[in-house]
Amino acid sequence: MDNLTVKDAGVKWGVTGHMVTHYCVAGRIKGATKKRNLWLVPCKC
């Protein structure tokens, strides 16, 4: 499965990477996973 970084997802969605991280922590992005200190967002979102 392909994943995006929070920065790339933010560019795709028109929000900041910080907001994408907030969405990940809050559980609002289905399938988002954390690898060490990096959130990975599924491309299908």
C-alpha distance matrix in Angstrom:
0.0 3.8 6.5 10.2 13.2 15.9 18.1 15.8 15.1 18.8 19.7 17.7 19.4 22.7 23.0 23.3 20.7 23.1 22.8 19.0 19.5 22.2 20.0 17.5 20.5 22.0 19.1 19.0 15.2 13.5 10.4 11.5 11.9 14.5 14.5 18.2 19.4 16.2 14.4 10.7 10.2 7.3 8.1 9.4 12.1
3.8 0.0 3.8 7.0 10.3 13.2 14.9 12.3 12.1 15.9 16.4 14.6 16.7 19.8 20.3 20.4 18.0 20.7 20.6 16.9 17.8 20.7 18.8 16.6 19.8 21.6 19.1 18.6 14.8 14.0 11.3 11.4 12.0 14.2 14.1 17.6 18.1 14.6 12.9 9.2 8.6 6.2 5.9 8.5 11.0
6.5 3.8 0.0 3.8 6.8 9.6 11.6 9.5 9.1 12.8 13.9 12.5 14.4 17.3 17.2 17.1 14.4 17.0 17.1 13.4 14.1 17.1 15.5 13.2 16.5 18.4 16.3 15.9 12.2 12.2 9.7 8.7 9.4 11.3 11.6 15.0 15.0 11.3 9.4 5.7 5.2 4.5 5.2 8.6 9.7
10.2 7.0 3.8 0.0 3.8 6.4 7.9 5.8 5.9 9.4 10.3 9.6 11.6 14.1 14.0 13.6 11.0 14.0 14.3 10.8 11.9 15.2 13.9 12.3 15.6 17.6 16.2 15.4 12.0 13.1 11.4 9.5 10.6 11.7 12.4 15.1 14.2 10.4 8.5 5.7 5.0 6.1 6.0 9.6 9.7
13.2 10.3 6.8 3.8 0.0 3.8 5.3 5.2 6.1 8.5 10.0 10.6 12.2 13.9 13.0 11.6 8.5 11.2 12.3 9.2 9.5 13.2 12.9 11.2 14.0 16.6 15.8 15.5 12.6 14.4 12.9 9.9 10.4 10.3 10.9 12.9 11.3 7.5 6.4 5.2 6.2 8.9 9.5 12.9 12.2
15.9 13.2 9.6 6.4 3.8 0.0 3.8 5.5 5.0 5.9 8.6 9.8 10.3 11.6 9.8 8.3 5.0 7.6 8.6 5.7 6.3 9.8 9.8 8.9 11.6 13.9 13.9 13.2 11.0 13.7 13.1 9.8 10.9 10.7 12.3 13.9 11.4 8.2 6.4 6.7 6.8 10.2 10.9 13.7 11.9
18.1 14.9 11.6 7.9 5.3 3.8 0.0 3.8 5.5 5.1 6.4 8.7 10.0 10.2 9.0 7.0 4.5 8.1 9.6 7.8 9.0 12.2 12.7 12.4 14.9 17.1 17.4 16.4 14.3 17.1 16.6 13.5 14.6 14.1 15.1 16.3 13.6 10.6 9.7 9.9 10.0 12.8 12.6 15.6 14.0
15.8 12.3 9.5 5.8 5.2 5.5 3.8 0.0 3.8 5.4 5.2 6.3 8.7 9.8 9.9 9.4 7.7 11.4 12.0 9.6 11.5 14.6 14.1 13.8 16.9 18.7 18.3 16.9 14.3 16.5 15.9 13.4 14.9 15.3 16.1 18.0 15.9 12.4 11.1 9.9 9.1 11.0 9.8 12.9 12.0
15.1 12.1 9.1 5.9 6.1 5.0 5.5 3.8 0.0 3.8 5.4 5.0 6.1 8.3 8.2 8.6 7.3 10.5 10.0 7.1 9.8 12.4 11.1 11.2 14.6 15.9 15.2 13.4 10.8 13.3 13.2 11.1 13.4 14.4 16.0 18.3 16.3 12.8 10.4 9.1 7.1 8.9 8.1 10.5 8.7
18.8 15.9 12.8 9.4 8.5 5.9 5.1 5.4 3.8 0.0 3.8 5.4 5.1 5.6 4.7 5.1 5.0 8.2 7.6 6.1 9.2 11.3 10.7 11.8 14.7 15.8 16.0 14.0 12.3 15.4 16.0 13.5 15.7 16.3 18.1 19.8 17.2 14.1 12.1 11.8 10.2 12.5 11.7 13.7 11.3
19.7 16.4 13.9 10.3 10.0 8.6 6.4 5.2 5.4 3.8 0.0 3.8 5.5 5.1 6.4 7.2 7.8 11.3 11.1 9.9 12.9 15.0 14.5 15.5 18.5 19.5 19.6 17.4 15.5 18.2 18.6 16.4 18.6 19.2 20.6 22.3 19.8 16.6 14.9 14.2 12.5 14.1 12.4 14.6 12.9
17.7 14.6 12.5 9.6 10.6 9.8 8.7 6.3 5.0 5.4 3.8 0.0 3.8 5.8 8.0 9.9 10.3 13.6 12.5 10.7 14.0 15.9 14.5 15.4 18.8 19.4 18.8 16.3 14.0 16.3 16.9 15.4 18.1 19.3 20.9 23.2 21.1 17.7 15.4 13.9 11.4 12.1 9.8 11.4 9.9
19.4 16.7 14.4 11.6 12.2 10.3 10.0 8.7 6.1 5.1 5.5 3.8 0.0 3.8 5.7 8.6 9.8 12.4 10.3 9.0 12.8 13.9 12.1 13.9 17.1 17.1 16.8 13.9 12.3 15.1 16.4 15.0 18.1 19.5 21.7 23.8 21.6 18.4 15.7 14.7 11.9 12.9 11.4 12.0 9.5
22.7 19.8 17.3 14.1 13.9 11.6 10.2 9.8 8.3 5.6 5.1 5.8 3.8 0.0 3.8 7.0 9.5 11.8 10.1 10.1 13.7 14.5 13.7 15.8 18.6 18.7 19.1 16.3 15.3 18.4 19.7 17.9 20.7 21.6 23.7 25.3 22.6 19.7 17.6 17.1 14.8 16.3 14.8 15.8 13.3
23.0 20.3 17.2 14.0 13.0 9.8 9.0 9.9 8.2 4.7 6.4 8.0 5.7 3.8 0.0 3.8 6.7 8.2 6.5 7.3 10.6 11.1 10.9 13.3 15.6 15.8 16.8 14.4 13.9 17.4 18.8 16.5 19.0 19.4 21.7 23.1 20.1 17.6 15.5 15.8 14.0 16.2 15.6 16.8 13.8
23.3 20.4 17.1 13.6 11.6 8.3 7.0 9.4 8.6 5.1 7.2 9.9 8.6 7.0 3.8 0.0 3.8 5.2 5.3 6.6 8.8 9.9 10.9 12.7 14.6 15.5 16.9 15.3 14.7 18.3 19.2 16.3 18.1 17.9 19.9 20.7 17.4 15.3 13.8 14.8 13.9 16.8 16.6 18.4 15.6
20.7 18.0 14.4 11.0 8.5 5.0 4.5 7.7 7.3 5.0 7.8 10.3 9.8 9.5 6.7 3.8 0.0 3.8 5.4 5.0 6.2 8.6 9.8 10.5 12.4 14.2 15.3 14.3 13.3 16.6 16.9 13.6 15.0 14.4 16.2 17.0 13.8 11.5 10.2 11.5 11.2 14.5 14.9 17.2 14.7
23.1 20.7 17.0 14.0 11.2 7.6 8.1 11.4 10.5 8.2 11.3 13.6 12.4 11.8 8.2 5.2 3.8 0.0 3.8 5.4 5.1 6.3 8.7 9.9 10.6 12.3 14.3 13.7 13.6 17.2 17.8 14.4 15.5 14.5 16.7 16.9 13.5 12.1 11.0 13.2 13.2 16.7 17.7 19.6 16.8
22.8 20.6 17.1 14.3 12.3 8.6 9.6 12.0 10.0 7.6 11.1 12.5 10.3 10.1 6.5 5.3 5.4 3.8 0.0 3.8 5.4 4.9 6.2 8.6 9.9 10.4 12.3 11.0 11.4 15.1 16.5 13.6 15.5 15.3 18.1 18.9 15.8 14.1 12.0 13.7 12.7 15.8 16.7 18.0 14.7
19.0 16.9 13.4 10.8 9.2 5.7 7.8 9.6 7.1 6.1 9.9 10.7 9.0 10.1 7.3 6.6 5.0 5.4 3.8 0.0 3.8 5.3 5.0 6.2 8.7 9.8 10.5 9.3 8.5 12.1 13.0 10.1 12.2 12.5 15.3 16.7 14.0 11.7 9.0 10.1 8.8 12.0 13.1 14.6 11.5
19.5 17.8 14.1 11.9 9.5 6.3 9.0 11.5 9.8 9.2 12.9 14.0 12.8 13.7 10.6 8.8 6.2 5.1 5.4 3.8 0.0 3.8 5.4 5.0 6.2 8.6 9.8 10.0 9.6 12.8 13.2 9.7 10.7 10.1 12.9 13.7 10.9 9.3 7.1 9.5 9.5 13.2 15.1 16.8 14.0
22.2 20.7 17.1 15.2 13.2 9.8 12.2 14.6 12.4 11.3 15.0 15.9 13.9 14.5 11.1 9.9 8.6 6.3 4.9 5.3 3.8 0.0 3.8 5.4 5.2 6.1 8.6 8.6 9.7 13.1 14.4 11.5 12.9 12.5 15.7 16.4 13.7 12.7 10.4 12.7 12.2 15.5 17.5 18.5 15.3
20.0 18.8 15.5 13.9 12.9 9.8 12.7 14.1 11.1 10.7 14.5 14.5 12.1 13.7 10.9 10.9 9.8 8.7 6.2 5.0 5.4 3.8 0.0 3.8 5.5 5.1 6.2 5.1 6.2 9.8 11.6 9.3 11.7 12.5 16.0 17.4 15.3 13.7 10.5 11.8 10.3 13.0 15.0 15.4 12.0
17.5 16.6 13.2 12.3 11.2 8.9 12.4 13.8 11.2 11.8 15.5 15.4 13.9 15.8 13.3 12.7 10.5 9.9 8.6 6.2 5.0 5.4 3.8 0.0 3.8 5.4 5.1 6.0 5.6 8.3 9.1 6.2 8.0 8.7 12.4 14.0 12.4 10.8 7.4 8.9 8.1 11.1 13.8 14.7 11.8
20.5 19.8 16.5 15.6 14.0 11.6 14.9 16.9 14.6 14.7 18.5 18.8 17.1 18.6 15.6 14.6 12.4 10.6 9.9 8.7 6.2 5.2 5.5 3.8 0.0 3.8 5.4 7.7 8.7 11.0 11.8 9.1 9.6 9.4 13.0 13.8 12.1 11.7 9.1 11.6 11.6 14.6 17.5 18.4 15.5
22.0 21.6 18.4 17.6 16.6 13.9 17.1 18.7 15.9 15.8 19.5 19.4 17.1 18.7 15.8 15.5 14.2 12.3 10.4 9.8 8.6 6.1 5.1 5.4 3.8 0.0 3.8 5.6 8.2 10.4 12.3 10.6 12.1 12.7 16.4 17.5 15.9 15.3 12.4 14.2 13.3 15.8 18.5 18.6 15.4
19.1 19.1 16.3 16.2 15.8 13.9 17.4 18.3 15.2 16.0 19.6 18.8 16.8 19.1 16.8 16.9 15.3 14.3 12.3 10.5 9.8 8.6 6.2 5.1 5.4 3.8 0.0 3.8 5.6 6.9 8.9 8.0 9.9 11.6 15.3 17.2 16.2 15.1 11.8 12.6 11.4 13.2 16.1 15.9 13.0
19.0 18.6 15.9 15.4 15.5 13.2 16.4 16.9 13.4 14.0 17.4 16.3 13.9 16.3 14.4 15.3 14.3 13.7 11.0 9.3 10.0 8.6 5.1 6.0 7.7 5.6 3.8 0.0 3.8 6.3 9.3 8.7 11.7 13.8 17.4 19.5 18.3 16.5 12.9 13.2 10.9 12.4 14.6 13.9 10.6
15.2 14.8 12.2 12.0 12.6 11.0 14.3 14.3 10.8 12.3 15.5 14.0 12.3 15.3 13.9 14.7 13.3 13.6 11.4 8.5 9.6 9.7 6.2 5.6 8.7 8.2 5.6 3.8 0.0 3.8 6.3 5.7 9.3 11.9 15.3 17.9 16.9 14.5 10.7 10.1 7.4 8.6 10.9 10.5 7.4
13.5 14.0 12.2 13.1 14.4 13.7 17.1 16.5 13.3 15.4 18.2 16.3 15.1 18.4 17.4 18.3 16.6 17.2 15.1 12.1 12.8 13.1 9.8 8.3 11.0 10.4 6.9 6.3 3.8 0.0 3.8 5.7 9.0 12.3 15.5 18.5 18.2 15.9 12.2 10.9 8.4 8.1 10.9 9.8 7.8
10.4 11.3 9.7 11.4 12.9 13.1 16.6 15.9 13.2 16.0 18.6 16.9 16.4 19.7 18.8 19.2 16.9 17.8 16.5 13.0 13.2 14.4 11.6 9.1 11.8 12.3 8.9 9.3 6.3 3.8 0.0 3.8 6.3 10.0 12.6 16.0 16.3 13.9 10.5 8.6 6.8 6.2 9.8 9.5 8.7
11.5 11.4 8.7 9.5 9.9 9.8 13.5 13.4 11.1 13.5 16.4 15.4 15.0 17.9 16.5 16.3 13.6 14.4 13.6 10.1 9.7 11.5 9.3 6.2 9.1 10.6 8.0 8.7 5.7 5.7 3.8 0.0 3.8 7.0 10.0 13.0 12.9 10.4 6.8 5.6 4.6 6.3 9.9 10.8 9.4
11.9 12.0 9.4 10.6 10.4 10.9 14.6 14.9 13.4 15.7 18.6 18.1 18.1 20.7 19.0 18.1 15.0 15.5 15.5 12.2 10.7 12.9 11.7 8.0 9.6 12.1 9.9 11.7 9.3 9.0 6.3 3.8 0.0 3.8 6.5 9.7 10.3 8.4 5.7 5.3 6.8 8.6 12.2 13.7 12.9
14.5 14.2 11.3 11.7 10.3 10.7 14.1 15.3 14.4 16.3 19.2 19.3 19.5 21.6 19.4 17.9 14.4 14.5 15.3 12.5 10.1 12.5 12.5 8.7 9.4 12.7 11.6 13.8 11.9 12.3 10.0 7.0 3.8 0.0 3.8 6.2 6.7 5.6 4.4 6.1 8.9 11.5 14.8 16.8 15.8
14.5 14.1 11.6 12.4 10.9 12.3 15.1 16.1 16.0 18.1 20.6 20.9 21.7 23.7 21.7 19.9 16.2 16.7 18.1 15.3 12.9 15.7 16.0 12.4 13.0 16.4 15.3 17.4 15.3 15.5 12.6 10.0 6.5 3.8 0.0 3.8 5.9 5.2 6.3 7.4 10.9 13.1 16.1 18.6 18.2
18.2 17.6 15.0 15.1 12.9 13.9 16.3 18.0 18.3 19.8 22.3 23.2 23.8 25.3 23.1 20.7 17.0 16.9 18.9 16.7 13.7 16.4 17.4 14.0 13.8 17.5 17.2 19.5 17.9 18.5 16.0 13.0 9.7 6.2 3.8 0.0 3.8 5.7 8.2 10.4 14.0 16.6 19.5 22.1 21.4
19.4 18.1 15.0 14.2 11.3 11.4 13.6 15.9 16.3 17.2 19.8 21.1 21.6 22.6 20.1 17.4 13.8 13.5 15.8 14.0 10.9 13.7 15.3 12.4 12.1 15.9 16.2 18.3 16.9 18.2 16.3 12.9 10.3 6.7 5.9 3.8 0.0 3.8 6.8 9.9 13.2 16.5 19.0 21.7 20.6
16.2 14.6 11.3 10.4 7.5 8.2 10.6 12.4 12.8 14.1 16.6 17.7 18.4 19.7 17.6 15.3 11.5 12.1 14.1 11.7 9.3 12.7 13.7 10.8 11.7 15.3 15.1 16.5 14.5 15.9 13.9 10.4 8.4 5.6 5.2 5.7 3.8 0.0 3.8 6.4 9.8 13.0 15.3 18.2 17.2
14.4 12.9 9.4 8.5 6.4 6.4 9.7 11.1 10.4 12.1 14.9 15.4 15.7 17.6 15.5 13.8 10.2 11.0 12.0 9.0 7.1 10.4 10.5 7.4 9.1 12.4 11.8 12.9 10.7 12.2 10.5 6.8 5.7 4.4 6.3 8.2 6.8 3.8 0.0 3.8 6.5 10.0 12.6 15.1 13.8
10.7 9.2 5.7 5.7 5.2 6.7 9.9 9.9 9.1 11.8 14.2 13.9 14.7 17.1 15.8 14.8 11.5 13.2 13.7 10.1 9.5 12.7 11.8 8.9 11.6 14.2 12.6 13.2 10.1 10.9 8.6 5.6 5.3 6.1 7.4 10.4 9.9 6.4 3.8 0.0 3.8 6.6 9.2 11.9 11.3
10.2 8.6 5.2 5.0 6.2 6.8 10.0 9.1 7.1 10.2 12.5 11.4 11.9 14.8 14.0 13.9 11.2 13.2 12.7 8.8 9.5 12.2 10.3 8.1 11.6 13.3 11.4 10.9 7.4 8.4 6.8 4.6 6.8 8.9 10.9 14.0 13.2 9.8 6.5 3.8 0.0 3.8 6.4 8.6 7.5
7.3 6.2 4.5 6.1 8.9 10.2 12.8 11.0 8.9 12.5 14.1 12.1 12.9 16.3 16.2 16.8 14.5 16.7 15.8 12.0 13.2 15.5 13.0 11.1 14.6 15.8 13.2 12.4 8.6 8.1 6.2 6.3 8.6 11.5 13.1 16.6 16.5 13.0 10.0 6.6 3.8 0.0 3.8 5.5 6.0
8.1 5.9 5.2 6.0 9.5 10.9 12.6 9.8 8.1 11.7 12.4 9.8 11.4 14.8 15.6 16.6 14.9 17.7 16.7 13.1 15.1 17.5 15.0 13.8 17.5 18.5 16.1 14.6 10.9 10.9 9.8 9.9 12.2 14.8 16.1 19.5 19.0 15.3 12.6 9.2 6.4 3.8 0.0 3.8 5.5
9.4 8.5 8.6 9.6 12.9 13.7 15.6 12.9 10.5 13.7 14.6 11.4 12.0 15.8 16.8 18.4 17.2 19.6 18.0 14.6 16.8 18.5 15.4 14.7 18.4 18.6 15.9 13.9 10.5 9.8 9.5 10.8 13.7 16.8 18.6 22.1 21.7 18.2 15.1 11.9 8.6 5.5 3.8 0.0 3.8
12.1 11.0 9.7 9.7 12.2 11.9 14.0 12.0 8.7 11.3 12.9 9.9 9.5 13.3 13.8 15.6 14.7 16.8 14.7 11.5 14.0 15.3 12.0 11.8 15.5 15.4 13.0 10.6 7.4 7.8 8.7 9.4 12.9 15.8 18.2 21.4 20.6 17.2 13.8 11.3 7.5 6.0 5.5 3.8 0.0
